[in-house]
Amino acid sequence: MDDYTALLERMKVAQVELIAAAAKAKTLPSDGALRKIADLEVAIGALEHLIEDGALPQR
């Protein structure tokens, strides 16, 4: 697994953990938690796109 794919997996795990914690809290997530979830979604999408296009420098 290359560095970019590993980063992508870490970001996905972090997002899932935030969502799971929000679900367990049984209240609305804080604005900060929602922002982190949304920011991760954007970053995940961007990284997936760059990986698919082969637009990242090789390491």
C-alpha positions in Angstrom: 0.0 0.0 0.0 1.5 3.3 -1.0 1.6 6.4 1.2 -1.4 8.0 -0.5 -3.6 5.0 -0.1 -2.6 4.6 3.5 -3.5 8.2 4.1 -6.8 7.7 2.4 -7.6 4.7 4.7 -6.6 6.7 7.8 -8.9 9.5 6.8 -11.8 7.1 6.2 -11.3 5.4 9.6 -11.2 8.8 11.3 -14.4 9.9 9.7 -16.2 6.6 10.6 -15.0 7.0 14.2 -16.4 10.5 14.4 -19.7 9.4 13.0 -19.9 6.4 15.3 -19.2 8.7 18.3 -21.9 11.1 17.2 -24.4 8.3 16.9 -23.6 6.9 20.3 -24.0 10.4 21.9 -27.7 10.4 21.1 -27.6 14.2 20.7 -26.8 16.4 17.8 -23.0 16.4 17.1 -21.3 19.7 17.9 -20.5 22.1 15.1 -16.9 21.2 15.4 -17.6 17.5 15.0 -19.8 18.2 12.0 -17.2 20.4 10.4 -14.5 17.7 10.9 -16.8 15.0 9.3 -17.5 17.3 6.4 -13.9 18.4 6.0 -12.8 14.7 5.9 -15.5 14.0 3.3 -14.1 16.7 1.0 -10.5 15.6 1.6 -11.3 11.9 1.0 -13.1 12.7 -2.3 -10.2 14.9 -3.4 -7.6 12.3 -2.6 -9.6 9.5 -4.3 -9.9 11.6 -7.4 -6.1 12.4 -7.4 -5.3 8.7 -6.9 -7.6 7.6 -9.7 -6.1 10.2 -12.1 -2.5 9.4 -11.2 -2.0 13.1 -10.5 0.1 12.6 -7.3 3.9 12.5 -7.3 5.3 9.0 -6.9 7.1 8.4 -3.6 
